[in-house]
Amino acid sequence: MIPARKDGAVRTPDAIHAATALHEGTDLFLTNDRAFRTMSELRPLLLDDVLSAVG
């Protein structure tokens, strides 16, 4: 089980996305959900952060 889901940090659909990303070995996980920052297993990149850096 994804630890963040077990702890209640992310909802089930988000946990499924995270599990899929982990299974596929992604390098980055683009999201706008700050809850993913609590997941040390993923390297989340927040869309708001990207847009702030560009604009």
GIRAUR-V616017 format. One record per pair of residues at least 24 apart in sequence whose C-alpha atoms are under 10 Angstrom apart, sorted by the first residue. I is the first residue (numbers start at 0). GAP is how many residues later the second one is. If there is no record, write none. Layout:
BEGIN
I:GAP, I:GAP
END
This chain:
BEGIN
1:37, 1:39, 2:35, 2:36, 2:37, 2:38, 3:31, 3:32, 3:33, 3:34, 3:35, 3:36, 3:37, 4:34, 7:27, 8:25, 8:26, 8:27, 8:28, 8:29, 8:30, 9:24, 9:25, 9:26, 9:28, 9:29, 10:24, 17:24, 17:26
END
